[in-house]
Amino acid sequence: MQDIFKGKKLLLLGGSRNMKEILDAAHAMGIQVGVTDWYDTNVSPVKLMADEYFDVSITDYPELQQLIIDNNYDGVMTGYTDSYLEPYAELCDLCKFPCYGTKEQFSILTNKQKYKKLFEEFGVPTLEPYNAAEINQDFDNYPLMLKPIEGSGGKGLEIVYDYDEYKEVIKNKDVKYLIEPYIAERNEMTAFFLFIDNEVYLSGTANRFLSKPQGDKIGLPVFYSFPSSYDAVFRQYTAEPMKEMFKSLGVKDGMLFAQCMIHEGVVKVYDMGYRLTGSLEYKLQEKMYNFNPLNMMIHHSMTGKMLPDDTKLDIEKLMRNDIFGFNVTMLGKEGTIERIEGYDKIMQIPGVIDCAFKMIAGESIKEHMIGTLGQIVARIFFTSDNLNEAMRILQEIYQNINIIDTQGNNMILDTFNINDLVKFYNIS
């Protein structure tokens, strides 16, 4: 594949640390990579890792078009952030570059209110939202979760326990909220879909285990296990209406994740993202199923196709789930990172695939980041043939990883209870 893309150039919209994943994968494919956004390199550190970078805003279309012409770019790509998707589609349209989605599709699939209506239309199980007109002094079905209609990464979520708290939140007229019941004690899973030339594939499922809530903030993911113990239930009741919904939207290419909770015995979808996700699950999918959605998305940005003509997806392998995959998500408390210990030892553990850092020494978790995915410091990926082996590997990872702040304290917020693997997968 390196020969195919030799001399080709890809422009990335956005230089946050997650974008290093795209940069590294594109480089491995022989592609030269540029990065642009209007942030400095402290906020967009991947600029310094690129072959070249620019300080042009992702919505300054005339300047971007000229930049692309002057520097001979062959494609554009972005990921991980909902708000970048419509500008990405606009720029692709202007430059006649491949884009895996349309502006209309991104508009719908990044807006909670819009896709909730689609859930209702196609019978996709979900939590029933409340109408704002229902919430008054006499309403008593608390607590409620208020979600910004547009937004991702856990930002702006509010839990309210009475009418006074509700009124305080909605005073902010700049934000429109989706209002749902808040289910504090819940089990979660994530489903992943892959779209290849108008075909829809369920490309994996994972249990999503959460940290303890931080005061009035939601719990954050600490561990993912593939396949989900709810895989069969999801396939039976939730996957098919979702596939019909995607077909109605004309989704042709790309990837999508759906975050779900198990409520009243049903897997209910509560959030989606039609984009690369920060959980970086493609590291596990490559090992488990012999395909890598990140590489596919890069291939699409250069060719307009998710796969080379001589490559096919092994659907049977997707269904068999021959091995297990795991994502250990390390969360940090508020503070400044002095050092992160254990990387070399962890990478020597048999079964460990990678350790991806979202933060490094010198960076800080600040008060406004509490309760958001901004608390994620690192993700460690491993596979195992069985769950007893997985428990041993996970224990060894936890024994070696330390995140130390500038005061000498361990910043690790919470970890997964290893014995819960027994509970959820019924092993002995």
N, C-alpha and C positions, 0 to 999 in steps of 0.2 A: 504493500500500500504506500510505502514511502516513495517509490518511483512514480506512482500515479500523481501524487501531490507535490512532487519536487518543484520548487520555485513558486508555488502557490502561496497566497497571503490571505490571512483571516483577521478581521478586525473585531475585537471583543468590546461590547458595550458594558462598561463597568469593570472596576479593578479591585473589588473586595477580595479578601483572602480566599474565599471559596472559588473564585475564578481561576486560581492557580490550577485547579483540577482540569479545566478546559485547556489552559495554556500548556500544561505538561502533556496531556493526551494529544493535542494538535502537534506539538513538537515531535512527539514519538511517531507521528504519521508523516513527518517531513514537511510540515506546514510552518511558514513564518507567521508570527503572531504580533499584532499591534493591539494596544489597549487605549480606550478613550473614555473619559467622563470629565466633569468639571471639578472633581475633588483633587486635593493635593495627595502626595504619595503616602502621607501618614494615614489617611482614610482609605486610599486605594493603593495598597502596597504592591499589588501584582504589576502595576505599571513598571516598577523597577526591575521586574523579572522578564518583561517582554522584550522582543527584538527592537521595538520602538514604542513610544507612547505619546499621547496628545492630551491637551487640557480642554477639549471641545465637549460641550454638553451633549448628552445623548438626544436632546430635542432640538438642537441647532441644525436643522436639516440642510440648509444651503451650505453651511460650513463643512458638515460631514460629507456631503456629496462631493465637494471640491477636494476634501482630504482624501477620499476614496479614489478619485480620478488621479490626483497628483502622485499618490503613493502606490497605485496599481494593485488595489485590493480586489480579491476574487470572491469574497463572501463576508457576511456579517453574522455574529452570533451573540447571544446573551444567555443568562440562566440565573436561577436561584431567587430572583426578586420579581414579584408580580408587576410592580409599577414600571419595569423596564420593557415589558412585553409589547405593549401597543406602540411605543416609539420604535422598537425593533422592527415590527411589522411595517410601520410607515416608511422607515428607511429602506427596507428591502423592496417595497413597492416602488419607491422613487428610483432606486438603483437597478431595478430588474434583477435582484438577487433572490435565490431560493429562500423561502420562509416556511417553517413547518406548520404555522397556523395563520389564520386571517385576523385582521383587526377586530372583526365582529366576534369571532370565536374567543379571542383573548378578552374582549369586553365582557362577554357572558361568563366565562370560566374564571374570571378574577373578581366577580361581583357576587357576594353571597346571596343577596336578594334575588338576583336574576337566576342563579342556578338552583336556588330553593324552589322557584316556580317550576323549573324543569323537572326537579325531583317529583313534585306533586303530579305533573302532567304524565310522567312515565312510570309512576309507582315505585320510585327509588325510596327505600326506607330511610327516614330521617326524623329528627326531633321536630315536632310541630312548633313553629315560631308563634309568638304572641303578636297581636296587633297593638301598636302603641295606645290606641283608644281604649284597650282593655285595662291598662295600668292606671289605676286611680287610688284614692284613699281607701277604698273598700277591697281592693285586690289583696289576696293573702297567700298566693301560691309562690312564695319565695323559698329559696334564693333564685335569682335570675342571673343569666350570663348575657351581658351586653357586648356585642361584637361589632367593630367598625365594618360596614358593608364592604369597603375596599381596604385591604390590608392583609399582611401575612407575618409570620414569625412570632406570633403571640403578642404583637404590639397593640396596645390600646384596648385589650380585653378588660372588662370590669365585671366584678361579681357584686351584686347588691342584695341586701338582706331585708330591706324594708322600703317603704315609699319615699322616705326622706333621702335615703342614699340614691334611689333611682332618680329623683328630681335633681340631685346634685350633679349626677353624671350627665344627664341630658341637657343641662344648662349650656354645654358646649355646642353651639349651633353649627359649628364648622364640621362636625362629625355626625354622620347618619349611622344608626345602629340597627343591627338585627337583634331581636329580643328572644331568647330561648330559656327554657328551664335549665338550671345548673344542676348537673348530676355529679355530686362530689365523689361518691364511691362508685367507680366504674372500671370496667376493663376495656382496653382499646386495642385496635389493630389498624394497620395501614395496608391498603391494596395498591398495586402498581399496574398500570395499563401501558401497552405499547401499541402504537398505530403505525402500520406499514402499508402504504399504498392502498388505503381504504379498508384494510383489514384490522380488526380490533382484537388484541390478545391480552388476557390477564397474565401479566408477566411476573407475578410473585405476590405473596402476602406475608405479613409479619405481625406478630404480637408487638404492641408498643407499650412498654412499662414506664410508669411515671414516677417522678420523685414525690416526696411529701410536699403538700402545698406550703408556700412561704407566706404565712399570714393570710392576707386576702388575695394573694396571687395564685394562679393556677399551677398545678404540678407540671414539670417539664420532663421530656423523655430521658431516661437513663439507660435503656436497654431495648434492643429489638431482637426478636428471634424469628428466623425464617425456616420453614413455612409457618404461618400462624396456626395455632391450635383451633382456630375458628375457620380455617380455610374451606372446609366442606360446606359449612353453613353459609358462608359468604357466596360461594359459587352457586348454591341452590337458590337463595332468596334475593341476593343483592346484585350480583354481577350481571345477570342477563338484562334487567331493566336499564342498568347503566350503559351497557353496550348499545341498546336501542337508542338511548338518549344521545350518545356520541354520534351514532349514524345519522340521526335527525339533524345534527349540527353540521354534518359534512366533514367531520374531522378525518383528515387523510393521513397525516404523518405526525410523528412526535411521541411524547411520553406524558403520562399524567399520574399523579398520586392522589389517593382518596383516604383521608383520615376518618376513622370510624370508631364508634363506641358500641358495646354490646349492651342493649337496653331492652328489657322485657323479652329476653331470649332471641332478639333479632339484631343483626349487624346493621347499624344505622350510620349513614354517611353524614358527617358534620362539616367537612372542609375539603377543598380540592385545590390542586395546582397543576396547570397545564404547562409544565416546564421541568427542567432539571431541579431536583430537590437537594437541600443541604444535607440530608441523611446519607447521601453518596452511596445508595444501595447498589449501584452498578458494580461496585467493587466485589460484592458478594454474588451478584447475578452472573458475572463473568466466570467465577469459579464454580458456581452451582449449576448453571444452565448453558454455559459456553456462548453467551452473547453479552455485549456491553452497550447499554443504551447511550452512554456518553459518546462513545466512538461513533455510534450510529448518527447521533445528532450532529456531530462534526462533519461526518460524511455527507449528511443532507445539506449542511450549509455550503458545501463546496460543489455538490452535484445535483441537488434537488431530489436525491433518493436516499432512503434510510440505509439500504444495503447495496453492496456491489451486485451486479447482475448474476454472478455465479455463486451467490451465497443465499442460503435459506435458513429460516429459524427452525430449530429442532423442537417442535411442539410437544412431542412425546416426552422429551426430557423435562420440559416445563411441568408436565402433569405428574411425573414420577416423584419428584423431590427426593433424589437419592441420598443427599446429605443435608445437614443443617448449616445455616449461616447465622452469624450474630454481629450486632453493632453495639459496642460498649460506648456509651456517650458520657463523657466526663464533664460534669457541671461544676462551676466555680462560684464561691461566695464573693461578696463585694470586697474589692481590694485590688492591689497591683501585684502582678506576677513577678516574683524574683527569679524563679527557675522552675523547670518541669523535669522531674527525675523519672528514670525507668525506661526511657525509650529503647535503648540498646538491648536491655534484657528482655523487654516485651517482644521485640522483633525477632528474637531468637527462639521464642516459644513455638514449637511445632503447631501448625494450623493457623497462626497469625498471618494475615495477608498484608495489612497496612495499618499505620497509625497516622491519621490526618489531623493536623493542628489547625484549629480555627483562631487560636490566639497564641502569642509567644511571649517570652520574657520581656518585661517593660510595658506591656499592655495592661489595661485596667478594666475591671468589671465595676461599673458605676451604678449608683442608686437607681437611675431611670431604666437600667437594663434588667433589674430584678423582675422575674416572672416572664421574661422573653427568651427567645433562643440566643440572645446575646450573651447568655451565661454559659454557653457551650464553649469549652476550652479545647477538647480533642474528641476524636472518634476512633475507636480501635476495632478492627474488623477481623473476624476469624471464622473458620469452618470446622466442623467435626463430623465424624461418621455416626456418632450417637450422643445422646444427651448427658450420659454420665461423664464421658470425656469432655464435653462442653463445660460442665460444672467445674472440672479440675482446671481447665484452661482459664476460665473466668476468675477462679480464685487466685491463680498465679498472677494474672494481670493486676488484680486489685492489690496484691501483696507488693507489687513493684512500682506502681504509679504513685507519684506524689506531685502535688501542685503547691509550691511554697510561695507565700506572699512576702512583701518587704519587711514584715514584722516577725518573720520566721514561723508563721502559722501555716498549717495545711489548709488550703482553700477548698478542698473537695467538699461539695455541698451534700451529696447523697449518692448512694450506690444501690444497685439492684440486689434484692434478697435472693441469693443463689438457690435457695430451697424452693422458690416459687416455680422453677422449672419442673420440679416434681409435681407440684400442684396443678400446673396448667397442661402438662403433657401426660399426666398419669403414669409416670415411670416409677420404678422402685429400685 
